[in-house]
Every structure is written in structure tokens, then in C-alpha cells.
Amino acid sequence: MPQPTFNMDQDLLDRLDANLSYGDSRSAWVRDAIEMKLAVLEEIENYDEDMTQEERREFIVEAVREAVEDD
């Protein structure tokens, strides 16, 4: 069975590549990002019922900022 392909615009690919180190796998990075997003969405599923994608992203980024500042 052929693997599905996903298109990303060049800006997103450039941002992704900027986070990779020599020998890192782009597909492994994307896989990890998907798993991380799914885990976060599972944790906030009851809280964010009416949030847009952008509101959800802002909420998560702000929560991470606060957690980092507390350390």
C-alpha cells in the first residue's frame, strides 16, 4: 500500500528544517509533533469545545509560557 503524501508550504518546511539537527529525520519530527498535538488536545478536550484552531493554539502557547516562567 503506498504511503500518503502531505503537502506543506515552503515557509512551514523552512521553519521545520530550522529545528532539525544533522541526522534528524523530518518525518520523525512531524510524527512526534502530531503525537504531541493529539496528547495536548486530549488533555484539553473538555475545556476547548468552542475554541477556534487559532484560539486553541494561543491557549496552549500561553500555558506553556506560564509553565516555563514558573520554573
N, C-alpha and C positions, 0 to 999 in steps of 0.2 A: 504494500500500500504506500503510495507516495506521501511524503511529508507535506503538510500545508505550508504555504509561504505567507509571510506577513510583510506588508509594505510600511515603511516608516519614512517620514520626510527627512531630508538631509540634515536639517538642524537638530532633530532628535537623535539621529545617528551620531552626529558630531558630539553632542552632549554626552551620549552614552560612551563613545570612544574615549572621551576625556577622563572618564572614570576607570578605564581599564589600565592595567599594568601589563608589562611584557609577559606574554604567555597566558594571559587571561582569555577566557572564552566568552565571546559576545553572547552566544546562545545560553551559556550557563548563567551569565549575568542577568539576562532577560528572564530566564526561568526563575531565578531567585527573586527578582523584582515582582513577578506575578505571584509567587508563593507568599511574599511579604504582604502584598496588597490584599490578597484573599484572607490572610490571617487578620489583618487590621480591620477589614470590612466585617469579618465575623464577630470581632470584638465590639464593634460599634453598631451592629445591625439594628438594635432596638432604639438607639439614640438618634440615628440619622435618617429616619423614614422619609422625611420631607425635604432633605437636603439635595441640592443640585450637585453634580460632579465637582464643580468648582468650589462650592461651599464645603463639601466633604474634604477636598484636598486642603483647603485653607485651615479647616478644623484640625486635621491630622498634623499638618506642618506646625501649627501653633502649639499643639500638645507636645510635640517632640521638642520644640524650642524651650518650652517651660520645663520639661524633664531635664534637658541638658543644662539649663541655667541653675536648676536645683542641685546639681552635682558639684 
